[in-house]
Amino acid sequence: MKKIVFLLSVACATALLYGHLPAQHIRGCEQQGASEAICVAAEWDSEKVNLLPKYDPDYNRVIAVQQAQSQTSVDKTAAIKS
């Protein structure tokens, strides 16, 4: 009986941690300057590619820089109406 309780508690703790880690990754990405939508999309893609992906905090910096560059390039473009 003790073994079953122990295994269930380990399984519950693992499930809670696995569910909480993406939220931590998204929060870290947002703190580096990227928008919530970009961070959520990146985390979603990361989870779909690898069930248990390796977390790379440098990846968040790349996302933030790319988003900043895309926003500045959008600001400099002009729409042409025909």
Secondary structure, DSSP 4 states (H G I P E B T S, - for coil): -HHHHHHHHHHHHHHHHHHHHHHHHHHHHHHTT--HHHHHHHHHHHHHH-SSPPP-HHHHHHHHHHHHHHHHHHHH------
